[in-house]
Amino acid sequence: MKINENTLLDGNKVVLVPYTEEHVPRYHEWMKSPELQQLTASEPLTLEQEYDMARSWREDDDKCTFIILDKQRWADSRVEEEQCMVGDVNIFLTDPTDPSLAELEIMIAEPSYRGKGIGKEVTCMMMSYGVTKLGVKKFQVKIGLDNEISIAMFKKLHFQEVSVCKVFKEVTLELTVDESVRKRLLEHTTDMKERDYRQSCSSRQGGLSP
Ligand SMILES: CC(C)(COP(=O)(O)OP(=O)(O)OC[C@H]1O[C@@H](n2cnc3c(N)ncnc32)[C@H](O)[C@@H]1OP(=O)(O)O)[C@@H](O)C(=O)NCCC(=O)NCCS
């Protein structure tokens, strides 16, 4: 999606930045992991396919993605951005007749970053962005039946189970964004700041605080 091509979302533990070519090699390395392939129901891609995929996430109107960076590491301008990458988060507008329906995906790819509240923080940030900037009114997640952690996280965020597909061994959870959900989301993300990504990168390289 073009809308977030220069957007940085600044959170407490993380910053979310657009998925650029610079991030592809690390992302490609992550997706070689059979564990991540299984947890995210993904097929491994060649490096070339991964560059094409990154381009399509940047350009297609039905896809919005951010790369998750460790905010503290990123604040240190000596650390390359690629070395600050923790995972990614996506919104996919699955129904061309209903752009208010969004499928949400999140991956904390680095195991050492899991279980520290990052998944919850990033999911709330992305939902808040989806609601306020993309007009999302309903979120859907499809999760492998074995992925208890992800199921627990989305239930904690008030998603409700709507169906189970035994063939694909996955459960679908949904959250409709009514006024109370919207209010709660905005309350959870009051500290989130939207910034200009390229400007933040040049301030960072210039040694100024991003
Ligand atoms: C699922 C995932 C996004 C959760 O992110 P995270 O940063 O590890 O989770 P958080 O620390 O924010 O915890 C969020 C909730 O998840 C649940 N959770 C986290 N770790 C857990 C664990 N080890 N055991 C059980 N539940 C756990 C809890 O409900 C927790 O809420 P709480 O801390 O209020 O109890 C992350 O583990 C991940 O990306 N895993 C690999 C890829 C994946 O499975 N993606 C989802 C595909 S649908």
PDBQT file of the ligand as one rigid body, heavy atoms in Angstrom, charges set to zero:
ROOT
HETATM    1  C1  LIG A 301       2.114 -15.212  18.681  1.00  0.00    +0.000 C 
HETATM    2  C2  LIG A 301       3.017 -14.030  18.916  1.00  0.00    +0.000 C 
HETATM    3  C3  LIG A 301       2.699 -12.928  17.900  1.00  0.00    +0.000 C 
HETATM    4  C4  LIG A 301       2.783 -13.454  20.330  1.00  0.00    +0.000 C 
HETATM    5  O1  LIG A 301       3.636 -12.342  20.519  1.00  0.00    +0.000 OA
HETATM    6  P1  LIG A 301       4.496 -12.211  21.858  1.00  0.00    +0.000 P 
HETATM    7  O2  LIG A 301       5.265 -10.953  21.815  1.00  0.00    +0.000 OA
HETATM    8  O3  LIG A 301       5.265 -13.458  22.044  1.00  0.00    +0.000 OA
HETATM    9  O4  LIG A 301       3.306 -12.134  22.926  1.00  0.00    +0.000 OA
HETATM   10  P2  LIG A 301       3.144 -11.130  24.153  1.00  0.00    +0.000 P 
HETATM   11  O5  LIG A 301       4.340 -11.192  25.029  1.00  0.00    +0.000 OA
HETATM   12  O6  LIG A 301       2.722  -9.797  23.667  1.00  0.00    +0.000 OA
HETATM   13  O7  LIG A 301       1.930 -11.815  24.936  1.00  0.00    +0.000 OA
HETATM   14  C5  LIG A 301       0.626 -11.684  24.449  1.00  0.00    +0.000 C 
HETATM   15  C6  LIG A 301      -0.254 -12.773  25.002  1.00  0.00    +0.000 C 
HETATM   16  O8  LIG A 301       0.089 -14.003  24.374  1.00  0.00    +0.000 OA
HETATM   17  C7  LIG A 301      -0.035 -15.065  25.315  1.00  0.00    +0.000 C 
HETATM   18  N1  LIG A 301       1.293 -15.652  25.524  1.00  0.00    +0.000 N 
HETATM   19  C8  LIG A 301       2.497 -15.112  25.271  1.00  0.00    +0.000 A 
HETATM   20  N2  LIG A 301       3.471 -15.999  25.550  1.00  0.00    +0.000 NA
HETATM   21  C9  LIG A 301       2.857 -17.098  26.001  1.00  0.00    +0.000 A 
HETATM   22  C10 LIG A 301       3.322 -18.379  26.419  1.00  0.00    +0.000 A 
HETATM   23  N3  LIG A 301       4.630 -18.689  26.441  1.00  0.00    +0.000 N 
HETATM   24  N4  LIG A 301       2.401 -19.298  26.797  1.00  0.00    +0.000 NA
HETATM   25  C11 LIG A 301       1.073 -19.018  26.749  1.00  0.00    +0.000 A 
HETATM   26  N5  LIG A 301       0.566 -17.822  26.354  1.00  0.00    +0.000 NA
HETATM   27  C12 LIG A 301       1.457 -16.891  25.987  1.00  0.00    +0.000 A 
HETATM   28  C13 LIG A 301      -0.577 -14.458  26.580  1.00  0.00    +0.000 C 
HETATM   29  O9  LIG A 301      -1.992 -14.482  26.485  1.00  0.00    +0.000 OA
HETATM   30  C14 LIG A 301      -0.087 -13.041  26.478  1.00  0.00    +0.000 C 
HETATM   31  O10 LIG A 301      -0.853 -12.133  27.197  1.00  0.00    +0.000 OA
HETATM   32  P3  LIG A 301      -0.414 -11.787  28.738  1.00  0.00    +0.000 P 
HETATM   33  O11 LIG A 301       1.027 -11.447  28.714  1.00  0.00    +0.000 OA
HETATM   34  O12 LIG A 301      -1.285 -10.619  29.093  1.00  0.00    +0.000 OA
HETATM   35  O13 LIG A 301      -0.683 -13.022  29.509  1.00  0.00    +0.000 OA
HETATM   36  C15 LIG A 301       4.525 -14.415  18.795  1.00  0.00    +0.000 C 
HETATM   37  O14 LIG A 301       4.825 -15.336  19.778  1.00  0.00    +0.000 OA
HETATM   38  C16 LIG A 301       4.927 -14.928  17.430  1.00  0.00    +0.000 C 
HETATM   39  O15 LIG A 301       5.031 -14.172  16.497  1.00  0.00    +0.000 OA
HETATM   40  N6  LIG A 301       5.182 -16.234  17.303  1.00  0.00    +0.000 N 
HETATM   41  C17 LIG A 301       5.664 -16.819  16.059  1.00  0.00    +0.000 C 
HETATM   42  C18 LIG A 301       4.819 -16.566  14.824  1.00  0.00    +0.000 C 
HETATM   43  C19 LIG A 301       3.348 -16.718  15.067  1.00  0.00    +0.000 C 
HETATM   44  O16 LIG A 301       2.914 -17.651  15.696  1.00  0.00    +0.000 OA
HETATM   45  N7  LIG A 301       2.560 -15.776  14.528  1.00  0.00    +0.000 N 
HETATM   46  C20 LIG A 301       1.115 -15.799  14.633  1.00  0.00    +0.000 C 
HETATM   47  C21 LIG A 301       0.555 -16.497  13.441  1.00  0.00    +0.000 C 
HETATM   48  S1  LIG A 301      -1.184 -16.366  13.468  1.00  0.00    +0.000 SA
ENDROOT
TORSDOF 0
